[in-house]
Amino acid sequence: RILLLGTCAQHPSSHPAPSWPCRLVIALSCCELAPAPSTQQAAMPAFLLRRNVAARQEPSHRGNYQTTAARFTRVAVRRGAATAPEQAPAAVDAVAFESFLLDTQKQILAEAEHLDGSGQKFLTDRWERPNGTGYGITCVLEGGNLLEKAAANISIIKGTLSAARAQSMSSRGRSQIDPAGGQPYSAAALSLVFHPVHPLVPTLRADVRLFQVANCSWFGGGCDLTPSYLFEQDAAEFHGYWQGVCGKYSPDLYAEHKAWCDKYFYIPARKEHRGIGGLFFDDLDAAGAAFD
């Protein structure tokens, strides 16, 4: 499910320019494969409706991401083991998931072009792997009013596991994987990275992917935000939104996936996190209705 919303405001007076769309919030919900409700049915999260950059003063320094990441980790719901229940391996309908990705990509492109408002369009490049082993759709928009460069890409591939990849998977507890390799696999993924023109608009990255082998299916993905200037209210609302999404499935799911993201984006040499984090997950078993 994709939700994109932007509001327009005047560009800060220190950078004279015409009316400028200064806020973009994109939420990629990787948890639900059901069709998104219509605009009339969907209830917009409150934090998406309160964007008004004109009321803000442009900050004179960058925020402390390390302090903020720790603070929002503390306000998260308590951490728990939000793993799928022990069940027999289950395969996801790969054709349905592929359709979900294609529909989602189209929605992202249409909404992003509308929010950008410059008339620029995503340029589409479809590529094919040899011998019918898959394809991809790369879509890139450049030089917009809101988006300096944005990409929303799909990859649908299949092949045979190499020994190195098979050993890596089996070492993570997947007994169905032959460490010697040679098993057929399929993978499908949608990823996006949106870089804005204006420094007050954060960079957003998100992806969702499905991997299938030996009649087993598992998901990976996430969503994270990297602002150039830190607004703590934005950080709290961003994480609050995702806590609400995850809370529909498990009270501990958000805390686990957020902590995973914080660990993933921690930079030991600088002793700080990159951006304000978000969600990250991998090896999420498709077995069990709670993770459909």
NORDA-V76239 format. One record per pair of residues at least 6 apart in sequence whose C-alpha atoms are under 8 Angstrom apart, sorted by sequence separation. I is the first residue (numbers start at 1). J is the second residue. D is the distance in whole Angstrom. If there is no record, write none. Layout:
BEGIN
<<I | J | D> <I | J | D>>
END
This chain:
BEGIN
<<11 | 17 | 6> <113 | 119 | 7> <128 | 134 | 6> <129 | 135 | 6> <141 | 147 | 8> <142 | 148 | 6> <143 | 149 | 7> <170 | 176 | 8> <177 | 183 | 8> <196 | 202 | 7> <211 | 217 | 6> <212 | 218 | 7> <247 | 253 | 7> <266 | 272 | 6> <267 | 273 | 6> <285 | 291 | 7> <286 | 292 | 6> <10 | 17 | 8> <11 | 18 | 7> <113 | 120 | 7> <128 | 135 | 4> <141 | 148 | 8> <142 | 149 | 4> <170 | 177 | 5> <195 | 202 | 8> <196 | 203 | 6> <210 | 217 | 7> <211 | 218 | 6> <246 | 253 | 6> <247 | 254 | 7> <266 | 273 | 4> <267 | 274 | 7> <284 | 291 | 8> <10 | 18 | 7> <11 | 19 | 6> <113 | 121 | 6> <127 | 135 | 6> <128 | 136 | 7> <141 | 149 | 6> <142 | 150 | 7> <169 | 177 | 7> <170 | 178 | 7> <195 | 203 | 5> <210 | 218 | 6> <211 | 219 | 6> <246 | 254 | 5> <265 | 273 | 6> <266 | 274 | 6> <10 | 19 | 5> <11 | 20 | 5> <113 | 122 | 8> <126 | 135 | 7> <127 | 136 | 5> <140 | 149 | 7> <141 | 150 | 5> <170 | 179 | 6> <194 | 203 | 6> <195 | 204 | 7> <210 | 219 | 5> <265 | 274 | 5> <9 | 19 | 6> <10 | 20 | 5> <11 | 21 | 8> <126 | 136 | 6> <127 | 137 | 6> <140 | 150 | 6> <141 | 151 | 6> <167 | 177 | 8> <169 | 179 | 8> <193 | 203 | 7> <194 | 204 | 5> <209 | 219 | 6> <210 | 220 | 7> <265 | 275 | 8> <8 | 19 | 7> <9 | 20 | 6> <10 | 21 | 8> <11 | 22 | 7> <126 | 137 | 4> <140 | 151 | 4> <166 | 177 | 6> <167 | 178 | 8> <168 | 179 | 8> <193 | 204 | 6> <194 | 205 | 7> <208 | 219 | 7> <209 | 220 | 5> <243 | 254 | 5> <262 | 273 | 7> <8 | 20 | 6> <9 | 21 | 6> <10 | 22 | 8> <125 | 137 | 6> <126 | 138 | 6> <139 | 151 | 6> <140 | 152 | 7> <166 | 178 | 6> <167 | 179 | 4> <192 | 204 | 8> <193 | 205 | 4> <208 | 220 | 6> <209 | 221 | 6> <242 | 254 | 7> <243 | 255 | 8> <265 | 277 | 7> <8 | 21 | 4> <9 | 22 | 6> <109 | 122 | 7> <124 | 137 | 7> <125 | 138 | 5> <138 | 151 | 7> <139 | 152 | 5> <166 | 179 | 5> <167 | 180 | 7> <192 | 205 | 6> <193 | 206 | 7> <208 | 221 | 4> <7 | 21 | 6> <8 | 22 | 6> <124 | 138 | 6> <125 | 139 | 6> <138 | 152 | 7> <139 | 153 | 6> <166 | 180 | 7> <167 | 181 | 7> <191 | 205 | 8> <192 | 206 | 5> <207 | 221 | 5> <208 | 222 | 7> <6 | 21 | 7> <7 | 22 | 7> <8 | 23 | 7> <124 | 139 | 4> <138 | 153 | 5> <164 | 179 | 8> <166 | 181 | 5> <191 | 206 | 6> <192 | 207 | 6> <206 | 221 | 7> <207 | 222 | 6> <262 | 277 | 6> <6 | 22 | 8> <7 | 23 | 6> <123 | 139 | 5> <124 | 140 | 7> <137 | 153 | 6> <138 | 154 | 6> <163 | 179 | 6> <165 | 181 | 7> <191 | 207 | 4> <206 | 222 | 6> <207 | 223 | 7> <261 | 277 | 6> <262 | 278 | 8> <6 | 23 | 5> <7 | 24 | 7> <122 | 139 | 6> <123 | 140 | 5> <136 | 153 | 7> <137 | 154 | 5> <163 | 180 | 5> <164 | 181 | 8> <190 | 207 | 6> <191 | 208 | 7> <206 | 223 | 4> <261 | 278 | 6> <6 | 24 | 5> <122 | 140 | 5> <123 | 141 | 6> <136 | 154 | 5> <137 | 155 | 7> <162 | 180 | 8> <163 | 181 | 4> <189 | 207 | 7> <190 | 208 | 6> <205 | 223 | 6> <206 | 224 | 6> <261 | 279 | 5> <5 | 24 | 6> <6 | 25 | 6> <122 | 141 | 4> <136 | 155 | 4> <162 | 181 | 5> <163 | 182 | 7> <189 | 208 | 6> <190 | 209 | 6> <204 | 223 | 7> <205 | 224 | 6> <258 | 277 | 7> <260 | 279 | 7> <261 | 280 | 5> <4 | 24 | 7> <5 | 25 | 6> <121 | 141 | 6> <122 | 142 | 8> <135 | 155 | 6> <136 | 156 | 6> <161 | 181 | 5> <162 | 182 | 6> <189 | 209 | 4> <204 | 224 | 6> <205 | 225 | 7> <258 | 278 | 6> <259 | 279 | 8> <260 | 280 | 6> <261 | 281 | 8> <4 | 25 | 6> <5 | 26 | 7> <120 | 141 | 7> <134 | 155 | 8> <135 | 156 | 5> <160 | 181 | 8> <161 | 182 | 5> <188 | 209 | 6> <189 | 210 | 6> <204 | 225 | 5> <258 | 279 | 5> <260 | 281 | 7> <4 | 26 | 5> <120 | 142 | 7> <134 | 156 | 5> <135 | 157 | 6> <160 | 182 | 6> <161 | 183 | 5> <187 | 209 | 7> <188 | 210 | 5> <203 | 225 | 6> <204 | 226 | 6> <257 | 279 | 5> <258 | 280 | 6> <3 | 26 | 6> <4 | 27 | 7> <25 | 48 | 7> <120 | 143 | 7> <134 | 157 | 4> <160 | 183 | 5> <161 | 184 | 6> <187 | 210 | 6> <188 | 211 | 7> <202 | 225 | 6> <203 | 226 | 5> <257 | 280 | 5> <2 | 26 | 7> <3 | 27 | 5> <120 | 144 | 6> <133 | 157 | 6> <134 | 158 | 6> <160 | 184 | 4> <161 | 185 | 7> <187 | 211 | 5> <202 | 226 | 5> <203 | 227 | 6> <257 | 281 | 6> <2 | 27 | 6> <3 | 28 | 7> <119 | 144 | 8> <133 | 158 | 5> <159 | 184 | 6> <160 | 185 | 6> <186 | 211 | 6> <187 | 212 | 6> <202 | 227 | 4> <254 | 279 | 8> <2 | 28 | 5> <118 | 144 | 6> <133 | 159 | 6> <158 | 184 | 7> <159 | 185 | 6> <185 | 211 | 7> <186 | 212 | 5> <201 | 227 | 7> <202 | 228 | 6> <1 | 28 | 6> <2 | 29 | 6> <117 | 144 | 8> <118 | 145 | 5> <158 | 185 | 6> <159 | 186 | 6> <185 | 212 | 6> <186 | 213 | 7> <200 | 227 | 7> <201 | 228 | 8> <202 | 229 | 8> <1 | 29 | 5> <23 | 51 | 7> <116 | 144 | 6> <117 | 145 | 7> <129 | 157 | 8> <158 | 186 | 4> <185 | 213 | 5> <199 | 227 | 8> <200 | 228 | 7> <1 | 30 | 7> <23 | 52 | 8> <116 | 145 | 6> <117 | 146 | 8> <157 | 186 | 6> <158 | 187 | 6> <184 | 213 | 6> <185 | 214 | 8> <199 | 228 | 6> <200 | 229 | 6> <23 | 53 | 7> <116 | 146 | 5> <156 | 186 | 8> <157 | 187 | 5> <183 | 213 | 7> <184 | 214 | 8> <199 | 229 | 7> <1 | 32 | 7> <22 | 53 | 6> <115 | 146 | 8> <116 | 147 | 6> <156 | 187 | 6> <157 | 188 | 6> <183 | 214 | 7> <1 | 33 | 7> <155 | 187 | 8> <156 | 188 | 4> <1 | 34 | 8> <155 | 188 | 6> <156 | 189 | 7> <1 | 35 | 7> <2 | 36 | 8> <154 | 188 | 7> <155 | 189 | 5> <1 | 36 | 6> <154 | 189 | 6> <155 | 190 | 7> <154 | 190 | 5> <177 | 213 | 8> <242 | 278 | 8> <153 | 190 | 6> <154 | 191 | 7> <177 | 214 | 7> <242 | 279 | 8> <152 | 190 | 7> <153 | 191 | 5> <176 | 214 | 6> <152 | 191 | 6> <153 | 192 | 6> <239 | 278 | 7> <152 | 192 | 4> <176 | 216 | 8> <238 | 278 | 8> <151 | 192 | 5> <152 | 193 | 7> <235 | 276 | 7> <249 | 290 | 6> <12 | 54 | 7> <150 | 192 | 7> <151 | 193 | 5> <249 | 291 | 8> <5 | 48 | 7> <9 | 52 | 7> <10 | 53 | 8> <11 | 54 | 8> <109 | 152 | 7> <150 | 193 | 6> <151 | 194 | 6> <7 | 51 | 6> <8 | 52 | 8> <9 | 53 | 6> <10 | 54 | 6> <108 | 152 | 8> <150 | 194 | 4> <6 | 51 | 8> <7 | 52 | 7> <9 | 54 | 6> <12 | 57 | 8> <149 | 194 | 6> <150 | 195 | 6> <12 | 58 | 7> <149 | 195 | 5> <150 | 196 | 8> <105 | 152 | 7> <147 | 194 | 7> <148 | 195 | 6> <149 | 196 | 7> <105 | 153 | 8> <147 | 195 | 6> <148 | 196 | 5> <226 | 274 | 7> <227 | 275 | 6> <105 | 154 | 8> <147 | 196 | 4> <148 | 197 | 5> <226 | 275 | 4> <227 | 276 | 8> <146 | 196 | 6> <147 | 197 | 5> <225 | 275 | 6> <226 | 276 | 6> <146 | 197 | 6> <224 | 275 | 8> <225 | 276 | 6> <226 | 277 | 7> <102 | 154 | 8> <145 | 197 | 7> <146 | 198 | 7> <224 | 276 | 7> <225 | 277 | 6> <101 | 154 | 7> <144 | 197 | 8> <224 | 277 | 5> <225 | 278 | 7> <224 | 278 | 4> <223 | 278 | 6> <224 | 279 | 6> <222 | 278 | 7> <223 | 279 | 5> <222 | 279 | 5> <223 | 280 | 7> <98 | 156 | 8> <222 | 280 | 4> <221 | 280 | 6> <222 | 281 | 6> <220 | 280 | 8> <221 | 281 | 6> <220 | 281 | 5> <221 | 282 | 6> <219 | 281 | 8> <220 | 282 | 4> <219 | 282 | 6> <220 | 283 | 6> <33 | 97 | 7> <218 | 282 | 8> <219 | 283 | 6> <220 | 284 | 6> <218 | 283 | 5> <219 | 284 | 5> <218 | 284 | 5> <219 | 285 | 7> <33 | 100 | 7> <218 | 285 | 4> <219 | 286 | 7> <217 | 285 | 6> <218 | 286 | 5> <217 | 286 | 5> <216 | 286 | 8> <217 | 287 | 8> <105 | 190 | 8> <101 | 189 | 7> <101 | 190 | 6> <98 | 188 | 7> <97 | 188 | 8> <21 | 115 | 8> <21 | 116 | 7> <2 | 104 | 7> <1 | 104 | 7> <4 | 108 | 8> <2 | 107 | 7> <2 | 108 | 7> <4 | 111 | 7> <4 | 112 | 7> <6 | 115 | 6> <5 | 115 | 8> <91 | 212 | 7> <21 | 145 | 7> <22 | 146 | 7> <91 | 215 | 5> <20 | 145 | 7> <21 | 146 | 6> <90 | 215 | 7> <91 | 216 | 5> <92 | 217 | 6> <20 | 146 | 7> <89 | 215 | 7> <90 | 216 | 5> <91 | 217 | 5> <89 | 216 | 5> <90 | 217 | 6> <89 | 217 | 8> <58 | 200 | 8> <68 | 232 | 7> <72 | 236 | 7> <65 | 230 | 8> <62 | 228 | 7> <63 | 229 | 6> <64 | 230 | 8> <62 | 229 | 5> <63 | 230 | 5> <72 | 239 | 8> <76 | 243 | 8> <61 | 229 | 7> <62 | 230 | 6> <63 | 231 | 8> <82 | 250 | 7> <59 | 229 | 7> <82 | 252 | 6> <81 | 252 | 7> <82 | 253 | 5> <80 | 252 | 5> <81 | 253 | 8> <79 | 252 | 6> <80 | 253 | 7> <77 | 251 | 7> <78 | 252 | 6> <79 | 253 | 8> <82 | 256 | 7> <77 | 252 | 7> <80 | 255 | 7> <81 | 256 | 7> <22 | 198 | 7> <79 | 255 | 5> <80 | 256 | 6> <23 | 200 | 8> <24 | 201 | 7> <77 | 254 | 7> <78 | 255 | 6> <79 | 256 | 6> <22 | 200 | 7> <23 | 201 | 6> <24 | 202 | 8> <26 | 204 | 8> <28 | 206 | 7> <30 | 208 | 6> <76 | 254 | 8> <77 | 255 | 6> <22 | 201 | 6> <28 | 207 | 8> <76 | 255 | 6> <73 | 255 | 8> <73 | 258 | 8> <73 | 259 | 7> <47 | 237 | 6> <30 | 221 | 7> <47 | 238 | 8> <30 | 222 | 8> <69 | 262 | 7> <47 | 241 | 8> <92 | 286 | 7> <28 | 223 | 7> <91 | 286 | 7> <27 | 223 | 8> <45 | 241 | 7> <90 | 286 | 6> <91 | 287 | 8> <89 | 286 | 8> <90 | 287 | 5> <89 | 287 | 6> <88 | 287 | 7> <84 | 284 | 7> <87 | 287 | 6> <83 | 284 | 7> <84 | 285 | 6> <87 | 288 | 7> <84 | 286 | 8> <85 | 287 | 8> <84 | 287 | 7> <85 | 288 | 7> <69 | 273 | 7> <84 | 288 | 7> <66 | 271 | 8> <66 | 272 | 5> <84 | 290 | 8> <65 | 272 | 7> <66 | 273 | 5> <69 | 276 | 6> <84 | 291 | 7> <65 | 273 | 6> <68 | 276 | 7> <69 | 277 | 7> <65 | 274 | 7> <65 | 275 | 6> <65 | 276 | 6> <31 | 246 | 8> <29 | 245 | 8> <33 | 292 | 7> <31 | 291 | 7> <32 | 292 | 7> <31 | 292 | 7>>
END
